Amino acid sequence: MRITVLTGAGISAESGLATFRASDGLWENHRVEDVATPEGFAADPELVHRFYNMRRAAAAGARPNAAHLALADLARRHDLTLVTQNVDDLHERAGSPDVIHMHGSLTGALCAACGHRWPAPPVMSPDDPCPACARPSTRPDIVWFGEMPYHMERIWDALESADLFAAIGTSGNVYPAAGFAQAARRGGVECVELNLDDSANARDFHRRITGPASRTVPDWVASLG
């Protein structure tokens, strides 16, 4: 069976990583415009680097939970395309191969001048030179608001060819990911949502499974055989 899975912040929340919209989340003390837009980076790159250095350290200290492990097991038994909105590497550390990070990754660095990419060090700063062009234009390899998500052609192809689409721990508020279920359903793909609560686009799914990801995802994976 060909399965496409989209994961969001809810799957990593149980590993101790705060969600974007949580009232006590790590975004609380910063306006989104200041730390998650190209304009914010241009205005105060030092603040943005401090913010992502903190996120990188938090992600490095987190451990994959039962939901991450279950999806790694699913990849061993089915033809799985795993897409994540998350910028942590918990899926990889759980054993999932070839994870599609549509919003980039904390483990990556990007040169805003020449587009070169390289593994991010634990701590980044505005003065870091690009290894390719030597210009001090280093930024996190993160897709910010107003930028195009990565790998969209590959994701749309996976949605069109899937027998089953599942969204796990997503808010249903951030596009284009919020439109995946609707697009898959129009193509005749069965759609299931696994979430703590109904998402903003819950109506786009044929079936909804409510509860913590660490419980619902292993059970759902087991049901697929």
Salt bridges, closest charged atoms under 4 A:
GLU33 OE1 - ARG31 NH1 3.92
ASP34 OD1 - ARG31 NH2 3.12
GLU46 OE2 - ARG50 NH1 3.64
ASP73 OD1 - ARG76 NH2 3.83
ASP73 OD2 - ARG77 NH2 3.02
ASP89 OD1 - ARG93 NE 3.06
GLU92 OE2 - HIS101 NE2 2.67
ASP98 OD2 - ARG154 NH2 2.36
ASP141 OD2 - ARG117 NE 2.89
GLU147 OE2 - ARG139 NH1 2.86
ASP163 OD2 - ARG2 NE 3.72
ASP198 OD1 - ARG208 NE 3.29
